[in-house]
């Protein structure tokens, strides 16, 4: 079945977790979980009025609003029905398209190869190792040749990861939910360790947070070399990504913006 702009081939197993959160993410969550004004400026570097831009992840409402204000032609993709519905309700009618789509799958037909910019904020940090590879290729699939990918990524462990690891080591159950060699955290397998290590996310209640984390399941943590390898390995019908620059996020420790360009498939012969 061909993936369209209004349906996905199957339900992403993490979508139920994000259906719990919806607009709570930007209304009640931590302010540090959202890009600052400085970081939004990095995302928008080179984008002008009329440029075609896709934001992957409906949680970045502030970035979407900034792009709309600049006059860009904006599409937002997210696999969560609630995230999409809540973002539509929060934006002026007709200001952009908000479509339910899982970026770990091929791009919607009407967007494939058309976008001058694809932007996402720390989205790859929510992926497992397989989802990360497929997600980067899903974003490449959106880009026109010469189009730019701006993706911010938190390198290393999050503070809650570190708390969970400390509790798991103390209780002798670390291997149940953390693979140090693969740098994988599995929230679904952490049990009471997750409950006892839970950090506040703004004013979101703890019961909702626990369901959210458990539903997120496996997530990989990355270092710089991992991200370079991930971008280098991206291939969609011979089209590739070339890393152009990395830029630190001044107000977000250990977080960098990676800028890559879509390159056309080589014409042999």
Secondary structure as the mmCIF struct_conf table of DSSP 4:
data_model
#
loop_
_struct_conf.conf_type_id
_struct_conf.id
_struct_conf.beg_label_comp_id
_struct_conf.beg_label_asym_id
_struct_conf.beg_label_seq_id
_struct_conf.end_label_comp_id
_struct_conf.end_label_asym_id
_struct_conf.end_label_seq_id
STRN STRN1 UNK A 4 UNK A 4
TURN_TY1_P TURN_TY1_P1 UNK A 5 UNK A 6
STRN STRN2 UNK A 7 UNK A 7
BEND BEND1 UNK A 9 UNK A 10
TURN_TY1_P TURN_TY1_P2 UNK A 13 UNK A 14
HELX_RH_AL_P HELX_RH_AL_P1 UNK A 15 UNK A 21
TURN_TY1_P TURN_TY1_P3 UNK A 22 UNK A 23
HELX_RH_AL_P HELX_RH_AL_P2 UNK A 24 UNK A 27
TURN_TY1_P TURN_TY1_P4 UNK A 28 UNK A 28
BEND BEND2 UNK A 29 UNK A 29
HELX_RH_3T_P HELX_RH_3T_P1 UNK A 31 UNK A 33
BEND BEND3 UNK A 34 UNK A 34
HELX_RH_AL_P HELX_RH_AL_P3 UNK A 37 UNK A 43
TURN_TY1_P TURN_TY1_P5 UNK A 44 UNK A 46
TURN_TY1_P TURN_TY1_P6 UNK A 49 UNK A 50
STRN STRN3 UNK A 52 UNK A 56
TURN_TY1_P TURN_TY1_P7 UNK A 58 UNK A 59
HELX_RH_AL_P HELX_RH_AL_P4 UNK A 61 UNK A 70
TURN_TY1_P TURN_TY1_P8 UNK A 71 UNK A 71
STRN STRN4 UNK A 73 UNK A 78
BEND BEND4 UNK A 79 UNK A 79
HELX_RH_AL_P HELX_RH_AL_P5 UNK A 81 UNK A 90
BEND BEND5 UNK A 91 UNK A 91
TURN_TY1_P TURN_TY1_P9 UNK A 93 UNK A 94
BEND BEND6 UNK A 95 UNK A 96
STRN STRN5 UNK A 97 UNK A 100
TURN_TY1_P TURN_TY1_P10 UNK A 103 UNK A 104
BEND BEND7 UNK A 105 UNK A 105
HELX_LH_PP_P HELX_LH_PP_P1 UNK A 106 UNK A 108
TURN_TY1_P TURN_TY1_P11 UNK A 109 UNK A 114
STRN STRN6 UNK A 115 UNK A 121
BEND BEND8 UNK A 122 UNK A 122
HELX_RH_3T_P HELX_RH_3T_P2 UNK A 124 UNK A 126
BEND BEND9 UNK A 127 UNK A 127
HELX_RH_AL_P HELX_RH_AL_P6 UNK A 129 UNK A 142
STRN STRN7 UNK A 143 UNK A 154
STRN STRN8 UNK A 155 UNK A 155
BEND BEND10 UNK A 156 UNK A 156
HELX_RH_AL_P HELX_RH_AL_P7 UNK A 159 UNK A 171
TURN_TY1_P TURN_TY1_P12 UNK A 172 UNK A 172
HELX_RH_3T_P HELX_RH_3T_P3 UNK A 174 UNK A 176
TURN_TY1_P TURN_TY1_P13 UNK A 177 UNK A 177
STRN STRN9 UNK A 178 UNK A 179
TURN_TY1_P TURN_TY1_P14 UNK A 180 UNK A 183
STRN STRN10 UNK A 184 UNK A 186
HELX_RH_3T_P HELX_RH_3T_P4 UNK A 187 UNK A 189
TURN_TY1_P TURN_TY1_P15 UNK A 191 UNK A 191
HELX_RH_AL_P HELX_RH_AL_P8 UNK A 192 UNK A 197
HELX_LH_PP_P HELX_LH_PP_P2 UNK A 198 UNK A 200
TURN_TY1_P TURN_TY1_P16 UNK A 202 UNK A 203
HELX_RH_AL_P HELX_RH_AL_P9 UNK A 206 UNK A 216
STRN STRN11 UNK A 218 UNK A 220
STRN STRN12 UNK A 222 UNK A 222
HELX_RH_AL_P HELX_RH_AL_P10 UNK A 224 UNK A 233
STRN STRN13 UNK A 235 UNK A 236
TURN_TY1_P TURN_TY1_P17 UNK A 237 UNK A 238
STRN STRN14 UNK A 239 UNK A 248
TURN_TY1_P TURN_TY1_P18 UNK A 250 UNK A 251
BEND BEND11 UNK A 252 UNK A 252
TURN_TY1_P TURN_TY1_P19 UNK A 253 UNK A 254
STRN STRN15 UNK A 255 UNK A 263
HELX_LH_PP_P HELX_LH_PP_P3 UNK A 264 UNK A 266
#
